[in-house]
Structure formats: structure tokens, C-alpha cells
Amino acid sequence: MKRIAFIYSIAVAGISLGLASCNAEGDYPGTEYAPQMYHSIPYEPLSQIRNEEEGMWLSNREDEKGEFYNSNPNNPYGMTMREPVANTVPRSTDGSLPYRLRVADLEGAALVENPIELDDQVLAEGQQLYLQYCTSCHGAGGEGDGKVGAVIGGVANLKGGAYIDLPEGHIFHVITHGKGRMGAHASQIPADRRWKIVHYVKQEIQAQ
């Protein structure tokens, strides 16, 4: 009986000690039972600490290096971020190149062709995007009679004058960078959606 009581008291003490070690207060973080979940190797892309002893006082990493060491040994010179291949540029998800024409380069913009293939779905999406972003100023029919356009005045009538003959690239450029009273919309509308709006303007608004 005494033996059972002794074993019981030892078990209770162990459980109490274990539960007490879980408590965190002040500067004491408590016992970490899965330290690698808390202290994963931080390959930060914009920093590189090559000193393997940096943060050793805090570290419990399995590779026995300092907590703050983050040089990637799998890359040349231990870099944490690889440089892009020489003479390459990033592309969008549809494989198109970034649009880099300057604001004033309307002549260059006129030569840019619409990379989005025209079909019924593209026109339907272009219509929805036009209604969402353009009707407040240009109006549902593109005549510059939207509610906002009526207040500020000077909004382009997309069906009138020289606007009918504007190349698709010109329209895309103006949506991107803005012109006159129209503000730039590149930060609001992704490039592929801007091109869909252009399709809708040319095929539906200006065809009426």
C-alpha cells in the first residue's frame, strides 16, 4: 500500500511539474515541447546573415547553428534570394510582358495590339467590367453622360469624333495611365481586364 501511495505521489508531482512548466509569464516563455515549430530556419529573401554563431544564445536548432543564421547553403555564395536569369523580364500569368510605355508615349501605345483573343465570353466579361468601372463617367452607352460625368463635365463621348478611330492600344494606354480628366486605373484593374474593356468598347460601344 505504501508503495502504491509513493508511486501515486511521484506521478502527481511529475504531472504538476509538467503543467507548471507550461505556464508563461513575464520574460519566461514556458517550455517548448516542439521547438522546431517555433524556431524554423528563416530564409528571409531580403536579408542574409552568414555568421553561423549569430543568435547562438537563443538557438535550439537541429543543425546547431545560431537562431538568426539564415544563409542558404544551397545557393551560390549562400544567397537567400536568387537573382533572375540575365536579360530576362517577369511575365504575367497569361505570359504577356509588363506594360512599360511611358505616359506620354501615345504613338507607341497605338502600335500595341490586344493580346486577349476576342470571343463571346471576353465580350461578356468586358461588358461587366465596363459597367463596373466606366459607366459612372462615360455612361452605359459610352456617350459621356454618366452621373459623375454629368457633374464634372468634359468626359469623352466614346462614340463621337476622333474617338471612333482610336486604336485599341491607345484606349488601353489611357485606361492605364489616364489622360485629361480621366485618372489612371492601372492600380485598380489588372492588365487583362483592361484589354477586355477595350474589346467591349471597340466591338459594342463604338459599333452601335
C-alpha positions as CSV (number, residue, x, y, z in Angstrom):
1,M,0.0,0.0,0.0
2,K,2.8,2.3,0.9
3,R,4.5,1.6,-2.5
4,I,1.3,2.5,-4.3
5,A,1.0,5.7,-2.4
6,F,4.6,6.5,-3.1
7,I,4.2,5.9,-6.9
8,Y,1.0,7.9,-6.9
9,S,2.7,10.9,-5.2
10,I,5.6,10.7,-7.7
11,A,3.1,10.7,-10.6
12,V,1.2,13.7,-9.2
13,A,4.4,15.6,-8.6
14,G,5.5,14.8,-12.2
15,I,2.2,15.9,-13.7
16,S,2.2,19.1,-11.5
17,L,5.7,19.9,-12.6
18,G,4.9,19.3,-16.2
19,L,1.8,21.6,-16.1
20,A,3.7,24.2,-14.2
21,S,6.4,24.3,-16.9
22,C,3.7,25.1,-19.5
23,N,2.9,28.4,-17.8
24,A,4.5,31.5,-19.4
25,E,4.8,34.8,-17.6
26,G,6.9,37.9,-17.8
27,D,10.1,37.1,-19.8
28,Y,9.7,33.4,-19.3
29,P,8.2,31.8,-22.5
30,G,7.5,28.4,-20.9
31,T,8.8,25.1,-22.0
32,E,8.7,24.5,-25.7
33,Y,7.8,20.9,-26.4
34,A,8.2,21.2,-30.2
35,P,10.9,23.8,-30.6
36,Q,11.3,23.3,-34.4
37,M,7.8,24.6,-34.8
38,Y,8.7,27.8,-33.1
39,H,12.2,28.2,-34.4
40,S,12.1,27.3,-38.1
41,I,15.0,28.2,-40.3
42,P,14.2,31.7,-41.6
43,Y,15.4,32.1,-45.2
44,E,14.5,35.8,-45.4
45,P,14.8,36.9,-49.0
46,L,15.9,40.5,-48.3
47,S,18.5,39.7,-45.6
48,Q,21.5,37.4,-45.3
49,I,23.3,36.5,-42.0
50,R,26.3,34.3,-42.8
51,N,27.6,34.2,-39.3
52,E,26.7,30.7,-38.0
53,E,27.1,31.8,-34.4
54,E,24.6,34.7,-34.7
55,G,21.9,34.1,-32.1
56,M,23.6,31.0,-30.6
57,W,22.5,32.0,-27.1
58,L,18.8,31.6,-28.2
59,S,19.1,28.7,-30.6
60,N,18.0,25.1,-30.3
61,R,18.2,24.4,-34.0
62,E,18.9,20.8,-35.0
63,D,21.7,22.0,-37.3
64,E,23.5,23.5,-34.2
65,K,23.7,27.0,-35.8
66,G,22.7,30.3,-34.3
67,E,19.0,31.2,-34.3
68,F,19.5,34.1,-36.6
69,Y,21.7,32.5,-39.2
70,N,19.7,32.4,-42.5
71,S,22.2,32.0,-45.3
72,N,21.0,29.3,-47.7
73,P,23.9,26.8,-48.4
74,N,22.1,25.5,-51.5
75,N,22.5,28.8,-53.4
76,P,25.7,30.3,-54.8
77,Y,27.6,32.3,-52.1
78,G,24.9,31.2,-49.6
79,M,22.4,33.7,-51.0
80,T,18.9,33.6,-49.6
81,M,17.4,35.1,-52.8
82,R,18.5,34.1,-56.3
83,E,19.0,36.8,-58.9
84,P,16.8,36.4,-62.1
85,V,18.4,35.0,-65.2
86,A,20.3,37.7,-67.1
87,N,18.4,39.5,-69.9
88,T,15.0,38.2,-68.7
89,V,11.9,40.0,-67.5
90,P,8.9,38.8,-65.5
91,R,5.7,37.9,-67.3
92,S,2.1,38.0,-66.2
93,T,0.1,34.8,-65.6
94,D,-1.1,34.8,-69.2
95,G,2.5,35.0,-70.5
96,S,2.4,38.6,-71.6
97,L,5.2,41.1,-70.9
98,P,4.8,44.0,-68.4
99,Y,3.4,47.2,-69.9
100,R,6.3,49.7,-69.8
101,L,5.3,52.5,-72.2
102,R,5.6,56.0,-70.7
103,V,2.6,58.2,-70.0
104,A,3.3,60.5,-72.9
105,D,4.0,57.7,-75.5
106,L,0.6,57.6,-77.1
107,E,2.2,57.0,-80.5
108,G,3.9,53.9,-79.2
109,A,0.7,52.8,-77.5
110,A,-1.2,53.0,-80.7
111,L,1.0,50.2,-82.1
112,V,0.3,47.8,-79.3
113,E,-2.1,45.0,-80.2
114,N,-4.7,43.5,-77.9
115,P,-3.2,40.2,-76.6
116,I,-6.6,38.9,-75.5
117,E,-8.3,36.8,-78.1
118,L,-11.8,38.0,-78.8
119,D,-14.8,35.7,-78.2
120,D,-18.3,35.9,-76.7
121,Q,-17.0,35.3,-73.1
122,V,-14.4,38.0,-73.3
123,L,-17.1,40.5,-74.6
124,A,-19.4,39.5,-71.7
125,E,-16.6,40.0,-69.2
126,G,-15.7,43.3,-70.8
127,Q,-19.3,44.4,-70.5
128,Q,-19.4,43.7,-66.8
129,L,-16.0,45.4,-66.3
130,Y,-17.2,48.4,-68.3
131,L,-20.4,48.7,-66.2
132,Q,-18.3,48.4,-63.0
133,Y,-15.6,50.9,-63.8
134,C,-16.6,53.1,-66.7
135,T,-20.4,53.9,-66.7
136,S,-20.2,56.4,-63.8
137,C,-18.4,58.8,-66.1
138,H,-18.8,57.5,-69.7
139,G,-22.4,56.3,-69.3
140,A,-23.8,52.9,-70.2
141,G,-23.7,53.8,-73.9
142,G,-20.3,55.5,-73.8
143,E,-21.6,59.0,-74.6
144,G,-20.0,60.7,-71.6
145,D,-23.4,61.1,-69.8
146,G,-22.7,59.1,-66.7
147,K,-23.8,60.6,-63.4
148,V,-20.3,61.6,-62.4
149,G,-19.5,62.7,-66.0
150,A,-22.5,65.0,-65.9
151,V,-21.2,66.7,-62.8
152,I,-17.5,67.1,-63.7
153,G,-18.0,67.7,-67.5
154,G,-15.5,67.2,-70.2
155,V,-15.9,63.4,-70.3
156,A,-15.1,61.7,-73.6
157,N,-18.0,60.6,-75.8
158,L,-16.6,57.3,-77.0
159,K,-19.0,57.3,-79.9
160,G,-18.1,60.7,-81.3
161,G,-15.5,62.3,-83.4
162,A,-11.9,61.0,-83.4
163,Y,-12.7,58.6,-80.6
164,I,-14.2,56.2,-83.0
165,D,-10.9,55.7,-84.8
166,L,-8.7,55.3,-81.8
167,P,-6.5,52.2,-81.9
168,E,-7.1,49.6,-79.2
169,G,-3.6,50.2,-77.8
170,H,-4.4,53.9,-77.4
171,I,-7.5,53.2,-75.4
172,F,-5.6,50.7,-73.2
173,H,-2.9,53.2,-72.6
174,V,-5.4,55.9,-71.5
175,I,-7.1,53.4,-69.1
176,T,-3.7,52.5,-67.7
177,H,-2.2,55.9,-67.3
178,G,-5.1,58.3,-67.5
179,K,-5.4,61.4,-69.7
180,G,-7.1,64.8,-69.1
181,R,-9.9,64.4,-66.6
182,M,-9.6,60.7,-66.6
183,G,-7.4,59.2,-63.8
184,A,-5.1,56.2,-64.1
185,H,-6.8,52.8,-63.5
186,A,-3.8,50.5,-63.6
187,S,-3.8,50.1,-59.8
188,Q,-7.5,49.1,-59.9
189,I,-7.9,47.0,-63.0
190,P,-5.4,44.2,-63.9
191,A,-4.0,44.4,-67.5
192,D,-6.0,41.5,-68.9
193,R,-9.2,43.1,-67.7
194,R,-8.3,46.4,-69.2
195,W,-7.8,44.7,-72.5
196,K,-11.3,43.1,-72.2
197,I,-12.8,46.5,-71.6
198,V,-11.0,47.7,-74.7
199,H,-12.6,44.9,-76.7
200,Y,-16.1,45.8,-75.4
201,V,-15.6,49.5,-76.2
202,K,-14.5,48.8,-79.8
203,Q,-16.9,45.9,-80.5
204,E,-20.0,47.0,-78.7
205,I,-19.9,50.7,-77.7
206,Q,-18.4,52.1,-80.8
207,A,-20.2,49.6,-83.1
208,Q,-23.7,50.9,-82.1
